[in-house]
Amino acid sequence: MNSGHSFDRIPPLTSSDATHAFDAPAVTSDLNTLLAPLTPEMINTSAWLLYASGLACAPNEFHRRQHFFESALDHFIGEDNRCGAHLAWSQSVEVILARRHSFASLSTLLDCYETIRSLEGDVSDQIELLTLTARLGAVLYHRPQALDAAVLISQASNVLGSIDSVAMQLLLGQRVVMFLLWRGEPAAAEMILDGLRSSLARQPLSHTQLDQLQLLRTELCRHATSPAVCKQVLNVCSEPASLLGEQQRTLLAIHCAMTDESSPLQAQSLLQRGPTGFAPGYLDQNQYYAAAAWVHLACGELPAAEKHVEAAIERARQAQAPFLEASHQLLKATILCAANRYRTTRSTLAAARTLGRACHSQLLEFNALMIEAELQFQQGQDGSGLTTLRKALDLGRRQGFGTFIGYRKANATRLFERALRANIEPAYIQSLIQRFELTPNDTEQPIESWPWPIKIHALGEFSIEVDGKALSPTRKPQHRPIELLKVIIALGGNNIHQDVIIDILWPDAEGDIGAQTFATTLHRLRKLLKHARAIELSDSHVSLSRLICWSDVRQFEIILSQADAEKGSQTLLPIACVNHVERALQMYKGNFLGQDRQAAWALPIQERLRSKFLRHVTGLGRYWEHNRNWEQAIEVYQTGLETDQLIEQFYQRLIICYHQLGLRTEALSTYQQCSEVLSTILGLSPSAETNRLHDQLLSQAVS
């Protein structure tokens, strides 16, 4: 060595506070000063000088840095220097990860880690932390199937809050959160991120570090929160103070546009620069091609989508990143399924699941099950599709998943509708529908359990739910808007000319006064319902929005119409109709609008609905009677009387059913109840038919 310089400062500079190798430019400056007079021959003879030379390189000098660190590692191992070997190994790994190109050489480094651990000597806590961070990064991107992955995550989570270096805390925190998300543990990832943000809130952060935190929050939002939160993060990251890279901002904007699906074309425009707008590493190019494949899929451009996803898979393979390859294989399966190429879809799906299970990823398994269910439905295998969908949604609920590979609004809505109709994980499905702000595909067969923004109950006591909460308008000025809503429902809720409504509610209004009063009342109603689009007005015709509003009246009539269509001309109700009728009868809580039955405009629909109720209670009761299930028939008729105790025919059928069961006392009691109700409320005596049954009952000859 040159005797005019002191090189004993190099080990303290490089190892006394190893974590600050990430955020202490002064150290790099000192190293450059110390190394400047040395020849390559001198540097190549010393492990510490090689290590110091790696630290002194510019961040983007990947090849030089890797050469110095790996050469230093060989020297340290040969010298049995455990401290130096840990440092050189960690920095070798970090260079490969930072380059975001091929992770192939991580295999050699991971394999030799056990050799490094077996060396003699003590290692400081800071160097252990540097090593732990590097190991977690290497396993995350290159070897997620490693048996010690869960142990590494646990160790990293435990030390995260005690790290002094902001840069190290961010780096380790980012890797823990991403690993947990990729493995399918969003709740644990959220807890780690909350702790990280709380810890860093006490630290002065640069704009770049703030952006890194925001991006991490976005990743969590993609997996477990709403697209709306992603938009908020994007807005923050698009502010002038933000130093977020254009590539990261583009990917974030694409995700926001695609999950909101306001315009896939908008997302498409973000990719106009092509792959040249992204860094040249395999990992960054892989991100571009995967995003482009997703956008083309949403736009229905399936050949372009397949071309881009193949490129993404190839880049993931070149990078030797198994998790990314598996997720892109799933995206490819989605594209192939959309193209009706079912055999290739199955083989692609199988390959993806093999990779995903090797990575111990519940997230990949969930997405594979969702794609398999979609495939089965498309092939007409509804039974298998529902079984697979049930498995997927059970897993999704338990893990708290809220992201879908190749998400498309229409497809997700279709699967969610199937799940709700089959009563599969309704609470979880409702949360996903609200998260993605979905509207139903099928408005002709509305699903009651869909999380409708507005639910209106008019069978029996009138009530309104807005966004899941009961609306209780107690102030007198709200009477007219509510009355307007009732009239709209009474008139069918669809395409009603406003003049018809004006004639009902304001018959004495002349000229423009009626139209002005209607417009004012409609405005107040929309404001009361908190959804401006709930009541549609087009060309003077009024409708309840079928995407926003659900009403029990419409649902009741749709279900019974479907049952009538299936029954056709048959005398008895067919078994396929029984469930439909039972569902409808459960909805009928009383006459239309209950206490408002005296309103003239309500009478036609009251009578129509009551007639349908009577007819189908009788039909369902007769079905059970025909099958000699007297107990079930009794339950149906009692349900009918609980809703309307004045329907004498139900008492008649109850008397017959009780007699068939040998319950003479109950039969006589039913006649007595009928007689008292009719006398007290209507001032009438039982009909001749009811009296005939009573007389026959007394003579034990009821039929």
Summary of the structure (lengths in Angstrom):
residues: 703
radius of gyration: 35.5
end to end distance: 118.1
largest distance: 129.1
contacts: 2277
relative contact order: 0.04
helix: 69%
strand: 4%
